[in-house]
């Protein structure tokens, strides 16, 4: 079983300024729960109890959220408001939380490499909290992918079909269909123009990575936008081994954009939220 999940959370969240000037974007609430907590709960449900955060300056709220607040606990103990802490108490009790800082923003590949000391020599999940994934009919996306890893023992990326006018915002894969929404990847391209995209299958923020990815990232030169792209490292891994793309079951919201964030908030309020 995969036990660790890496959360790259060092980004500035510039699309949500001025709200994110002094607040971590991952702590913005979807109704009454921070975006990052949804991701941590998804990882815990997949058996990934060791949550490793790659943070940056101004992100102390993340550490504080996944810790006990003694003053708050004392103030509301025995009152009707105490019930609102039940969810986060369960998360804190179930998870192990470690952190390392990414001192420079050099791309997702670099962020993942920064987290190597927290991961070690084992396969691990990667979850980008900006991508909120919901599956009301079964297992979460990371659990789906973890079960596939137990079968294939290679890196796995979650993909979804996107329209041509959005394809340039994603890493895109092409490969041989294996059935049941699975593809053996032979090509990955970071943010191609629509006319240059090898398919309409875009990678979203869920990965299972084998530990050799760290050595591959170390030798991966900066790519698009001068950043170290995990897409380029996975392309190299696919050429020399195996990478599988998986069309996951569930719904994904792009909470890195204001429209996606609002859409997710409305969905959670109408379908999931309830007042304890």
N, C-alpha and C positions, 0 to 999 in steps of 0.2 A: 504493500500500500504506500502511496505517496503521502508523506507526512508534512512537507513544507510547502508554503506558498509565498511567493515574493510579490510585494506590492510596490511598484514604482510610484512614489507620491511626492516627488520633488518639484513638479512643475509649478509655474507661476499662476496659471489660471487666468491669463490676460483677457480672455473673451468674457469674463465675468467682472471685470473692473467696473466700478470701484469696490464692489463687494469683497473681492479677493485681495485688496491692498494689504489688509492685516489679518485676513481669515483664510485658512487653507481651503482651496476649492473642494477638496475631498470631504470637508466637514460641512459643506452646504447641505441643508436638510431636504430630503424628499419627504414631504409632509412633516413628520416628527422624528425622523431618524436620519443621521448623517449618511451621505452617499457611501462613504467608505465602510460603514457598518454593514450595509447590504452585501458588499463584496466579502467582508470577513465572514459573515454568516454563511455565504455560499461556499467559501473554502472550508469552514468547519463542518458543514454538512457533507462535504466530500472526504472527510477524514483528515484534512490538512490542518492539524491543530497548532502547528508551529507557523506563525505568521510573521514574516520578515519584511519590515518597511524600509525602503530606500527613500529617505526624507531629505529636506533641504532647510535653509534658513526660514524662520517664520512658521515652522510646522509643529510647534510644541503642543498645540491643541490636540494633535493626533495621539501623542503619548499620554496626555492627560485623559483623553476620552476612554482609552483602554486601561484605565487604572481606577482605583477606588478614590472617591472624593469624600473624605471623612467628614468635612464640615457639612456638605450637602446631605450625606447619609444621616448625620445627627439631627439636622434641622427638620427633616421630613419623616424621621423614624416614628412609626406608630400612627401616622396621619393617612388620610385618604390618598395623598399624593405619592406615597411610597410605592404603590403598585406600578407607577410609570418607570421605575428603575429595574423591573424584573427582567426585561429583555437584555439590557446591557450587562446586568449582573451575570446572567447565564453565559454570555459571550466571554466575559472576563474570567469566569471560573473554568471555562472549557479550553481557552486558548493560551498559548505561550507567545509573547510579543517581544520581538527584538528589533533593533533599529541601527542603521548606519546612514551617514550623510553623504549625499552626492554633492561635492563641492562645486562642480561645474556642470552646466546643462549641455551634454554632448550627445544627446539622442538616447532612444530606448535601449539600444544595444549597450551603450556605456552604462546606463542605469542598472541593467541586469548584471553586468560585470562587476559593478560596485557592490552588489549584493552577494557576491561569491563567498566572502567569509561567513555569512550567515547561513549559507546553503550547504556548503561542503560537497562531497563527492557522491551525490545522489540525485535522482530525477526529482523535479519539483514543478509546481504550478506557478504560473504568472497571471496575475489578475490586474487589469487596468480599471480602476474604480469609475472612470468616466463612462465606461460601457456598463450600464445597468442591465442585467439579464434576468428575465422572469420566466419561469416555466410552471404554470399553475397545474399542469397535468402530470407532473412527475419530477424526476431528479433534476437538480440544477445543472448548469452547463459544465462546471468543473467536475462534478460527479460523473456525468456522462463521459467526459474525456478521460477521467481517471480509470474508469472501467475499460475503455478502449486501450489505454496504456498497458493494462494488465494482459491484454491479448497480443498487442503488437510490439511493445517494448522499444518504442522509438518516439521521437518528438512529434507532437500533434498540435495543430493550430485550428482554431475555430473559424469557420468561414460562413458567409451569407451572401446571397445574391443582392446586388445593388444596381440601380439604374445607371445608364451611361453618363448622365450629367453629374453623378457623384463619385464615379470611379477614381478620379484623380486625387481623392482625399484618403485613399487606402493603399495598403499593400495588397497585391493581387496575385493569385496563384493560377497555375495551369497544371494539369496532370491527368493520369489515367484513372478513369472511374473504376471503383472497386465494388460498387453496390452499397446500399444502405446509407447513402450520403457521404461515402468515403472516397477520397482521391489520393493516389500516390503522387506526391508533388514532384514535378520535374523542372518547374520554373516558378520563380517568385520575383515580382517587380514592385519597387516602392513608388507609389503615387504616379502611375503612368497616365499620360493623356488617354482619353477614351479610345482614340483610333489606334493606340499602341498597346492597349491592355490585352493580355493573353486570354482573358475570360472576364466574366462579370462576377467572379467569386472573390469577395474581399475578405481580408483577415480582420477580425475584431479582437478585442482585448482579452482573450483567453488563450493560454498556451500551456502545454505540458512539454518541458524541455529536459533532455538528457544532459548529464553534467559535462560531457565533452563540448557543449556549446560554449563554455567559458574560454577554452583554448582557441576555439574558432573565432570568437569575438576579439580576442587579443590580437589576432592577425588580420582582422577585417579593417580595411582602410575606411576613412570617412566617405560617406556616399552622398545622397541627396541632401541638400542644404548644409553640407559640411558636417553632418552628424554621423555617428556610428549607428547604422540601422540594423535592427535585429532581422529584418527581412533579408539583408545581404548575407548575414551569418547563416540563416536558415537555408538560403539558396546553396551555399557551400556545403552545408550538412546534407542536403538532399542529393547533391551530386556525388557525394562520397559515401552515402549510407541510405537512410530512409527518413522521410518526413511525410506525415499523413495529414491531410486537411479533412475536416469534419463539419458537415452542415448540421449544426446543433438543433436540438428541439427546444423551442421557447421563443421568446420575444426579446429583442435588444433595443435599448434606448440610448441614443447618443447624448449623454448628459454633459459632454464637453461643449455643447452648443446650447444657447438659450432656448431655441424652439424644442430641442430634444429634452432639455431639463423640464420645461413646462409640461410637455407631453407625458413624461414619466411621472411627474407630480400628480397630474390629473388621473392617470391610470392607477397609481397606488391608492389615491384617495377613494376612487370609485370602486376598486376591486379588492383591495387588500387591507387598507387601514381600518382599524376599529378602535374606539375609545374604551380603554380598559375600565 
